[in-house]
Amino acid sequence: MVDYNGRMGSVYVAGRGMPPAEVRRWTSAFAIHLPQRRPLDVLDLGSGTGRLSPGLAAEFQGRVYGVEPSDVMREAAEQAPHPGVTYLKGSAEHIPLPEASVDAVLMFLTFHHWTDPLQGLREVRRVLRPGGVALLRTQFSDVMPDLFWYEYFPSARAVDAAMYVSVAAAQTLATEAGLVPGDDVVRITAEEPRTQQESYERLSLRALSTFEHLPADEVDPGFARFAADAERDPDRQMPVYSATMLVLTRPS
């Protein structure tokens, strides 16, 4: 498990923050899969430092509840309050909301941190209103992207794949929890394009959980090679990868 009350929590904003245009691209992509009516009440499950929560409030015009277990990350989110957002201490397995209280749940790169994925999905079903939609934005072990920075860290791809379940396993868990999964993985391209220098600066903060699990003898040499490449060609545009998501529905 990654301790987001420690070093990771302190570097998350700088290493994983999103500019406003990127937030808007994400929320617009989510809107395609949610009811068109407004307002919609949304649970941002694993809201972290609140990088998406205010954008969800702006997009869907209802209440947004950011539920986050890390005190450090939740307190960082609360430093930029938004009138439409309430941050709460909780976890996927223990969501501090009543039954049938939200229209949508966003799970943005949190599923691999849950201690009990089945119980978490049961909780998601519980808090969704009938007909509500849960968006499981995660990586899947059988459709992993070939990220450009893997070349610097030989074990990184295997480390990442080991964190995630397959598409079929996620669909099976959702079905067992009483949710109806979509048949296909949704792909979204929303990240900002970045130069090699910008990519190095963000990744060097080690705000990705990958770096918590890499062999120690790979990390410093990998960043040294990355830094050298960034110095040689700082303005090179690095690839932007599509993100994967499953759409889950609570039956009416």
Secondary structure, DSSP 8 states (H G I E B T S, - for coil): ---TTTHHHHHHHHHH---HHHHHHHHHHHHTTS-SSS-EEEEEET-TTTSSHHHHHHHHEEEEEEEES-HHHHHHHHTS--TTEEEEE-BTTB--S-TT-EEEEEEES-GGG-S-HHHHHHHHHHHEEEEEEEEEE---TTS----GGGGG-TTHHHHHHHHS--HHHHHHHHHHTT-EE-SS-EEE------BHHHHHHHHTTT-STHHHHS-HHHHHHHHHHHHHHHHHSTT-B-----EEEEEEE---
